[in-house]
Amino acid sequence: MKLQRILATAWEGLVLNKVRSFLTTLGVIIGVASVIIMLAISAGTEAAIAAQINSLGANLIIVSPARGVPGASRTLLLEDAFAIAEAVVGIDGISAEQAPAAQTVKGGGITLDTIDVIGTTADFPDVRDYTVAEGRYFTVDENDRETRVAVLGAGIAQDLFGSESPIGQTVTIGSVKTTVVGVMSSKGMVADVDYDGRIYLPISIVLEKFMPTGSALGGDRVRTIYVKAESQDRIESVIAQITAVLAERHDVDPAKPDFTVQTQQDIIATQEATTAAFRDLLAWVAGVSLIVGGIGIMNIMLVSVTERTREIGLRQALGARPADVLLQFLIEAVILSLAGGLAGVALGVGGALLLGQFGAMQTEIVPASIPLAFGAAAAVGIFFGYYPATRAAALDPIDALRRD
């Protein structure tokens, strides 16, 4: 038989049982759609994490005490930030940060408990790409003079003063009275940190009033130094210079420092490694759906072979070879699988777009997932359709014609 005739015969066999053919493809449709949607969710999650981290500042380099090194948590000093600013070439700003224990905050007749207080230097908004929505940020002079001024996160300003402007108002943080000079723009949650729920003070005030010299992390110790490189091309050079400066100041081997220097891309890579397990799990779930769909195709094809035994015998009696019968039933299985694959691709792309538009999570369609899912559907059709096709081809035409 010619291939064209075999294709026509296979199509006729499927069209005669439209409802059964459709129900058979449902497993493949769900499996293919699952592959596309789940990979879109994974890619969207990674993109959202990267966007959040990048929103913390452009060309950002993060210096912090090394973990697991005895005494390292107490070695990063405010003077280290000043030394980096003086010695390192290719930076566009530097900001040091320290955070005491959460404080009780009073203002506008409202009391808020366990509020994060962050001590920073005057370059904080520029280095972290964080704008002031109302008023201003504190100055270098105010930091040097330990002026008791505060800048509120957008959420704190709303909680304390509502629609009233907080500029010039008094806010008591712990036992320290401060004057509000600014309100930061709303930033929301970034990497599980509520930036709108913070209060920013000059780091000199935080070190003096909230981090006493006698405490484990007191004195002029800081938890993080943020350095903004002039451009992406200068980051590696800046990192090398920072490492050399701090290794010399701390009198440690540059190969075994008591500090870590990271970029945003390092943090993104760490987050992506965390989500990789989630992505693999989703891929396995989608794969199982495809296998279930394939088993459904095999079952239906076996039933079809049983029901069409006399038809198979008649075709063989009229000259069809076993290879023609095998090819006919294999093509039927592949057509079912490919039809399910096409419908699954449409459903998956549409579902991913709708989920990203109206759902609570970000989705990003992975172009490679479409041919991957469609190819997997074709492979499922061939793999699970081969056994029923061989059963059909192996029928003896005389025995087949005797069947009722």
Steps between C-alpha positions, in 0.01 A plus 500: 500500500612849426575728794228740389242222513627383839465855638147528362404165652646595838314832497172326411546266795536792740217708354255213536551520879525877557404501868732213589783659304451829683487335841815306412690821424399665829790346688749632245330840493527530878859375501621740229315794654649410838854504360455848350314653796729356766816609321342843451431522874857398580651747252268774622599436861870522413443818298305658786777417747763645266295816448454545874869457572599732215258761634723529808758689293681495168856361476483424871777327696417372848770466765414313819672301776587144397282225639659220694819695574561552875472867588415603143160639595678768704769601251321718244536860615366835392862602436519219243236681298697825520818315393324347200365841400850648510704220343278328245477637147186455288227537761200730479396495864528307824263445790549319830211352699437379852176377652431476874224291653146594399374806686173644627406810300265777609367784289174672410338351809568146373735237645651230280694205636797308354586742222822451306742791538782531248801723548650612169728760349384791286569324168244228573227618253748534210682174567181298548293674228238591759329835457356740757132565435458792740750725672866395477758253624740599775832656403866413563518791745199374695658157517833640622329719761273216618196713426183326615313484171304212350371391161190281507407213274174560312308248711624640832408855394149383413459306824613786722361807326244381246434766238679767707851596391758359742769753403607694808311266734665339802541122507638324805703190419565304817597782732646725226293791371554581133364748249362361175670656196383263227284211385631236263305396192306176525715196419301216654638155574836414344657163581270462804599843637232765549679818395189708566500387864842645587633820653834639382731689735852639466732211575680714757176519705445125476857420608488750786150441638405147401834315469695576822875442495485223757262283294616215275425699186544844648746779431544586134428154364267474200315203353524589130683738268338565162722623218362626169737449207511759224398241242452129451843480337671634812348254746778238486768765541317659793456162670873429469586840647254462788641158582856634504411803715306303762749212510775748579292685760391177671844341465363181343590287200298624197437134415344442845333832589281569801253676269303414187459708186197421285318649206130495423565228243654281771186538709277434197700186420451379857126562478483322164675199651229496766221514242667230285364227727154654469535510120613135490201398710263677263668332201454158659132569570449607138693194379276270702197666339641425155568138595144462626379645172718252311361209698151620410591497131641148528189371677264649245709373210496150647122519528485629144708207375263257672190672361640520147639148474274406205590828326870420541449150363306635201772753417764229517289274280478780243877537488603714797831385644566474878728804465207696352275405791772587752556837333127573491447447873827672588394803296164502679681512835734775381210704360321474835816603681584790265143627509517494877839669480367786285200551727728475804736765363208738439356428844841530669595831337155645560492373858844641576404840360172509692669385821761773467235761420241416764680264740705576809830393346713614210535269201744512213453265205817311418520478118691171517216341701266504197706277265610299804141427604386436142795270435428314822140452388616352169743270682221387732280416201772295333610323819155411632350440158762252383385206710132513390619546140718187518206310649288603203772412249553158655139390452452201270258608224307168504451511879413869478226438243349228718455740795149622577 
